[in-house]
């Protein structure tokens, strides 16, 4: 069973564009959507609305920086501080190209920081490349839940 992609995005337009871009990349992973940092944390910690979700972490988290309730940097800080979550790849997907945001995100352990392209074809290509890399090509650390490997011939 493939691990889902967790998309944390509050902007309806960016959410729709990201979903279109992921669909165009033909990934088989389910996409779980949370619309604020608090909801993302609830999902990851399997509490509130998500207490009954299947055990396991997402293949990758696409995390917006500017979020209501709990911002993306605080979510990232929590992910990196919890042993059960700290190995999840996190891609900061944001419209902020402020150097201080970039430096802070990397200091907290983000795996990649991507400024959302304004041009739709560039955005689709960027999201598709991210999805394929993190959900399909990336090798997670030993001992983490992973997708089955194809049979060797």
C-alpha angles and dihedrals in degrees: 000000000000119000115241128247113239111217114193108190132140100185109091093208094050090044092054093046092049092050091049090049092049091048091051090054089060096228114169093210118112114241118225113201125207120176103205140024095257092055090048091053090048089053094048094046093043095236138130109004091002101050091109098046118120117275115260141074129264121263089239139351118226099201128190115217102217106055134155121251096007119022124227095256091055090049089050091049090053093047092052093046097055118078093214092053108029096093095055110114110243123198115192103218107188147142090229116104092172109139092222091057091049093048093046093048092052091045088056092051107262112168095215138001115209124183108214109250115234093216110082098219089051090048092051091049093048094049093044092051091048093049095048093046099046100032099038115014103034116095110222120218117280113275096028119119109264141172119272115267120238114258115268116239 
